[in-house]
Amino acid sequence: MYVKENENRENDEKSLQMELQEVIESENFERAIEIRDELKKLEMNKLKLKNLEIQLKQSIDKQDFEKCIVIRDEINKLKTK
């Protein structure tokens, strides 16, 4: 499940990067701004996900399952963005 979601996210990112190049070449700078911001958001989400996954593993190891629930929900929320 995680692998497929990661592949989808990577495809989205590659697609946006390709679109960014196209809109730059056509001088559609308004759209370039939107894409740039979207790419930044994707990158931030990747970093947050990585951090949350580490926290989740630590919480599992500590058997702090209440915290696991909160972290799991945060991870799911980020993945739907």
C-alpha positions as CSV (number, residue, x, y, z in Angstrom):
1,M,0.0,0.0,0.0
2,Y,2.7,2.5,1.0
3,V,4.8,1.6,-2.1
4,K,1.9,2.3,-4.5
5,E,1.2,5.6,-2.7
6,N,4.8,6.6,-2.9
7,E,4.9,5.7,-6.6
8,N,1.7,7.8,-7.2
9,R,3.3,10.7,-5.3
10,E,6.5,10.5,-7.3
11,N,4.5,10.3,-10.6
12,D,2.6,13.4,-9.5
13,E,5.8,15.2,-8.7
14,K,7.4,14.2,-12.0
15,S,4.3,15.3,-13.9
16,L,4.3,18.6,-12.2
17,Q,8.0,19.2,-13.0
18,M,7.3,18.4,-16.6
19,E,4.3,20.8,-16.6
20,L,6.5,23.4,-15.0
21,Q,9.0,23.3,-17.8
22,E,6.3,23.6,-20.4
23,V,4.6,26.6,-18.8
24,I,8.0,28.3,-18.3
25,E,8.7,27.8,-22.0
26,S,5.3,29.2,-22.9
27,E,5.9,32.1,-20.4
28,N,2.8,31.2,-18.4
29,F,4.4,32.4,-15.2
30,E,1.2,32.6,-13.3
31,R,0.8,28.8,-13.7
32,A,4.5,28.4,-13.0
33,I,4.0,30.0,-9.6
34,E,1.1,27.6,-8.8
35,I,3.1,24.6,-9.8
36,R,6.2,25.8,-7.9
37,D,4.1,26.1,-4.7
38,E,2.5,22.7,-5.3
39,L,5.9,21.1,-5.6
40,K,7.1,22.8,-2.4
41,K,4.0,21.5,-0.6
42,L,4.6,18.0,-1.9
43,E,8.2,18.2,-0.6
44,M,7.1,19.4,2.8
45,N,4.6,16.6,3.0
46,K,7.2,14.0,2.2
47,L,9.4,15.3,5.0
48,K,6.5,15.4,7.5
49,L,5.5,11.8,6.4
50,K,9.0,10.5,7.0
51,N,9.2,12.1,10.4
52,L,5.7,10.8,11.4
53,E,6.6,7.3,10.2
54,I,9.7,7.4,12.5
55,Q,7.5,8.6,15.4
56,L,5.0,5.9,14.7
57,K,7.7,3.2,14.8
58,Q,9.0,4.6,18.1
59,S,5.5,4.7,19.6
60,I,4.9,1.1,18.5
61,D,8.2,0.0,20.1
62,K,7.2,1.8,23.4
63,Q,3.7,0.3,23.0
64,D,2.2,3.7,23.3
65,F,-0.8,2.8,21.1
66,E,-2.8,5.9,22.0
67,K,-0.1,8.0,20.4
68,C,0.1,5.5,17.5
69,I,-3.6,6.3,16.8
70,V,-2.9,10.1,16.7
71,I,0.2,9.6,14.5
72,R,-1.6,7.2,12.1
73,D,-4.4,9.7,11.7
74,E,-1.9,12.5,10.9
75,I,-0.2,10.2,8.3
76,N,-3.5,9.4,6.7
77,K,-4.5,13.1,6.6
78,L,-1.2,14.0,4.9
79,K,-1.6,11.2,2.3
80,T,-5.0,12.4,1.2
81,K,-3.6,15.9,0.4
